[in-house]
Amino acid sequence: MSVWLPVAPCTPHDCTGHHGAVRAPLPATALLLTGCALTLLGAACVPAVLLLGAAHRDRLIRRWAYTVVRAFGVRVTLSGRPVRRDTAGTGELVVANHVSWLDIPLVAAALPGRMLGKKEIRNWPLLGPLAALGGTLFIDRDGLRALPGAVRTVAGALRSGARVVAFPEGSTWCGRGSGGRFAPAVFPAAIDAGARVRPVRIDYRVHRRCRDTAGGAGAADGSGGGTGAVAGAVAFVGDDPLAASLWRVVRAAGLTAEIRVLEPVVPFGEPGRRALARAARAAVLGAGQTAVASDSANRPAESVHH
């Protein structure tokens, strides 16, 4: 039994359609190559970046992560004040809803931190060692027996002052509806370490007034017109191959990623992992309530699964 990996009902067939402007194959290919090159460049620079002080390192990571998202043709809007890392005290646990592989650089563009990753990644050629150098916390997500060890690992990182980033839904959801529940498995680490829990809301929108007449970036700025419908092209769900998801993103014009940094949460009633998980999920849902309501009229019938 896994306490980390619930199954979402979202599927590529039902959830990943794009209802907006489309880039021509040539500029889309240029975006794909640029985005992948910047990602690999950042990974290769990890050993050098680790030599920098915390403030300079965070600033560089934020800029690199923002550039990676933009390189794939997606504009970024940030609300809420990015939080400066408290290097002298306990770290914080950042928890967010999970829609896409883009969530990882998107969160890093606002709140750089140590990501939670499944232990199998450590053995991947090239990327495994680089992920380890970058501070990824590898955990065993396959059973209850491994949970105490995973909690100790995360709590130790928080006590050392690190910011740890987790996606408690445990699986990607398409961004429509309320998404998945926040599994409480990771929250005992914050309680044990006395660390604050900071929720983050992620949304991807498509602005249909955007036109890609020149075959270029073709993305709205997130503050102008357009319907702001949920961007299905960004959803990385079910058994969707990564290559197919990458191609969908660079072909879809007018995409905007919205990330909202919220205030730390206080659990309802008696402190505990389940109360803390519920409080964090309520904060994330509350931040996205207006967007969900405005999207209901634009949702394709086959995507109504929540």
C-alpha positions in Angstrom: 0.0 0.0 0.0 1.3 3.5 -0.9 0.6 6.5 1.3 2.1 8.8 -1.3 0.6 7.8 -4.6 -3.2 8.0 -4.9 -4.7 7.5 -8.4 -6.2 10.5 -10.2 -9.1 10.0 -12.6 -7.5 12.4 -15.1 -6.4 10.9 -18.5 -4.6 12.4 -21.5 -7.6 11.6 -23.7 -10.1 13.6 -21.5 -7.9 16.3 -20.1 -5.1 17.5 -22.4 -7.0 19.2 -25.3 -6.0 22.7 -26.2 -8.7 25.2 -27.2 -6.7 28.2 -28.5 -4.1 29.4 -30.9 -1.5 26.8 -32.0 2.2 27.5 -33.0 3.6 26.2 -36.3 5.9 23.2 -36.0 9.1 25.2 -36.7 8.8 27.8 -33.9 7.5 25.1 -31.6 10.6 23.0 -32.2 12.8 26.0 -31.5 11.1 26.5 -28.1 11.4 22.8 -27.3 15.1 22.7 -28.0 15.7 25.9 -26.1 13.8 24.7 -23.1 15.5 21.4 -23.0 19.0 23.0 -23.4 18.4 25.4 -20.6 17.2 22.6 -18.3 20.3 20.5 -19.0 22.6 23.6 -18.6 21.1 24.3 -15.2 21.6 20.6 -14.2 25.2 20.7 -15.3 25.9 23.9 -13.3 24.6 22.4 -10.0 28.1 21.7 -8.6 29.2 25.3 -9.2 25.9 26.8 -7.9 26.3 24.9 -4.6 29.5 26.8 -3.9 27.5 30.1 -3.7 26.0 31.6 -0.5 22.3 30.8 0.2 21.0 34.3 -0.9 23.0 34.3 -4.2 22.1 30.7 -4.9 18.4 31.2 -4.4 18.5 34.3 -6.6 20.2 32.4 -9.4 17.9 29.4 -9.1 14.8 31.7 -9.3 16.1 33.4 -12.4 17.0 30.1 -14.1 13.7 28.4 -13.2 11.7 31.4 -14.5 13.8 31.4 -17.7 13.1 27.6 -18.2 9.3 28.1 -18.0 9.5 31.0 -20.4 11.7 29.1 -22.8 8.9 26.5 -23.2 6.6 29.3 -24.3 4.7 29.8 -21.1 4.4 33.2 -19.4 4.6 33.4 -15.6 2.6 35.5 -13.2 3.4 35.5 -9.5 1.2 36.8 -6.7 2.0 36.9 -3.0 5.4 38.0 -1.8 8.3 35.5 -2.4 9.6 34.6 1.0 13.3 35.0 1.9 14.9 31.9 3.3 15.6 32.1 7.0 19.1 30.6 7.1 19.4 31.0 10.9 16.3 29.1 11.9 14.0 26.2 11.0 13.1 25.8 7.3 9.6 25.6 5.9 7.6 22.9 4.1 6.1 24.2 0.8 3.1 22.3 -0.4 1.3 22.8 -3.7 -1.3 21.3 -6.0 0.2 19.2 -8.8 -0.7 19.6 -12.5 2.4 19.2 -14.6 6.1 18.7 -14.9 6.2 22.5 -15.2 5.2 22.8 -11.6 8.8 22.0 -10.5 10.6 24.9 -12.2 7.5 27.1 -11.6 7.7 26.7 -7.8 11.5 27.1 -7.9 11.0 30.4 -9.7 9.3 31.7 -6.5 10.5 29.4 -3.7 13.7 27.5 -4.4 14.0 24.4 -2.2 14.8 20.8 -1.9 12.4 18.6 -3.8 11.0 15.3 -2.7 11.7 12.6 -5.2 11.1 8.8 -5.4 14.2 6.8 -4.5 14.4 5.3 -8.1 15.5 8.6 -9.5 18.8 8.3 -7.7 19.8 5.4 -10.0 18.9 7.2 -13.2 21.9 7.8 -15.5 23.2 11.4 -15.3 20.0 12.9 -13.9 20.1 10.8 -10.7 23.6 12.1 -9.5 22.7 15.6 -10.6 19.4 15.5 -8.6 21.3 14.2 -5.6 23.8 17.1 -5.9 20.9 19.5 -6.2 19.6 18.4 -2.8 16.7 16.2 -3.8 15.4 14.2 -0.9 14.9 10.6 -2.1 12.2 8.7 -0.3 10.6 5.3 -0.5 7.0 5.8 -1.5 6.0 2.2 -1.9 4.8 1.2 1.6 3.8 2.2 5.1 6.9 0.5 6.5 9.2 3.1 4.9 7.1 6.1 6.1 8.9 6.8 9.4 12.2 6.9 7.7 10.9 9.3 5.0 9.5 11.5 7.7 12.8 11.6 9.6 14.7 12.5 6.4 12.4 15.4 5.7 12.3 16.6 9.3 16.1 16.6 9.4 16.2 18.8 6.3 13.7 21.2 7.9 15.6 21.4 11.2 18.8 22.3 9.2 17.0 25.3 7.8 16.1 23.9 4.4 13.0 24.7 2.4 11.4 21.4 1.3 8.9 21.3 -1.6 6.3 18.6 -1.8 3.1 17.9 -3.8 0.9 16.1 -1.2 -1.8 15.1 -3.8 0.8 12.4 -4.8 -0.3 12.5 -8.4 -0.9 15.0 -11.1 -4.5 16.3 -11.7 -5.6 18.2 -14.8 -6.3 21.5 -12.9 -10.1 21.4 -13.3 -12.3 20.9 -10.3 -11.0 20.5 -6.7 -8.1 18.1 -7.5 -7.0 15.5 -5.0 -6.9 15.4 -1.2 -3.6 16.3 0.5 -2.2 13.0 1.9 -1.0 13.6 5.4 2.2 11.5 5.0 4.7 14.4 4.7 3.1 16.8 7.3 4.5 15.0 10.4 7.9 16.1 9.3 6.9 19.8 9.7 5.3 19.1 13.1 8.4 17.2 14.4 10.7 19.9 13.2 8.6 22.8 14.3 8.6 24.2 10.8 5.9 26.3 9.2 3.8 25.0 6.3 3.4 27.3 3.3 0.8 26.4 0.7 1.2 27.4 -2.9 -1.6 27.5 -5.6 -0.7 26.6 -9.2 -2.9 27.3 -12.2 -2.3 27.2 -15.9 -4.6 29.3 -18.2 -5.0 29.9 -21.9 -6.0 33.3 -23.2 -7.9 32.9 -26.4 -7.5 36.4 -27.7 -3.9 35.7 -28.2 -2.9 35.3 -31.9 0.3 33.6 -33.1 0.2 35.2 -36.6 4.0 35.5 -36.8 4.7 32.0 -35.5 6.5 33.4 -32.5 5.9 33.2 -28.8 2.2 33.9 -29.1 1.5 34.1 -25.4 -0.7 36.6 -23.5 0.8 38.5 -20.6 -1.7 37.1 -18.1 -3.0 40.6 -17.3 -4.8 41.4 -20.5 -7.9 40.1 -22.1 -8.9 36.5 -23.0 -11.1 34.0 -21.3 -8.5 32.6 -19.0 -9.8 29.0 -19.4 -7.9 26.1 -17.9 -5.0 25.1 -20.1 -5.4 21.4 -20.8 -2.3 21.3 -22.9 -0.1 21.7 -19.8 -1.7 18.8 -17.8 0.7 15.8 -17.5 -1.7 13.1 -16.3 -2.2 9.4 -16.4 0.1 7.4 -18.7 0.9 10.5 -20.8 4.5 10.2 -22.2 6.8 13.1 -21.3 7.7 13.7 -25.0 4.1 14.1 -25.9 3.5 16.5 -23.1 6.5 18.6 -24.0 5.3 18.9 -27.6 1.8 19.8 -26.6 3.1 22.7 -24.4 5.3 24.2 -27.0 2.6 23.9 -29.7 0.0 25.6 -27.5 0.1 29.4 -27.7 -1.2 31.8 -25.1 -0.3 29.8 -22.1 0.2 31.5 -18.7 1.4 29.8 -15.5 0.0 31.4 -12.3 1.6 30.8 -9.0 0.2 32.2 -5.7 2.4 32.2 -2.6 0.0 32.0 0.4 0.4 32.7 4.1 1.5 29.8 6.4 -1.4 27.7 7.6 -2.6 26.9 11.0 -4.3 23.5 11.5 -8.0 23.3 12.5 -8.6 22.2 16.1 -6.0 20.0 17.7 -2.6 20.1 15.9 -1.9 17.0 13.9 -0.9 15.8 10.5 -4.4 15.3 9.2 -5.5 18.7 10.5 -2.5 20.3 9.0 -3.1 18.6 5.6 -6.7 19.7 5.6 -5.7 23.3 6.5 -3.1 23.4 3.7 -5.6 22.0 1.1 -8.3 24.4 2.2 -5.9 27.3 1.6 -5.0 26.1 -1.8 -8.6 25.5 -2.8 -9.6 28.9 -1.4 -7.0 30.6 -3.6 -8.3 28.9 -6.7 -12.0 29.0 -6.0 -12.7 32.0 -8.3 -10.7 30.4 -11.1 -12.5 27.1 -10.8 -15.9 28.8 -10.8 -15.1 30.8 -13.9 -13.9 27.8 -15.8 -17.0 25.7 -15.2 -18.8 27.1 -18.3 -15.8 26.3 -20.5 -15.2 22.7 -19.4 -15.6 20.1 -22.1 -18.2 17.5 -21.1 -15.8 14.6 -21.4 -13.5 16.3 -18.8 -16.0 16.5 -16.0 -14.6 13.8 -13.7 -14.3 15.5 -10.4 
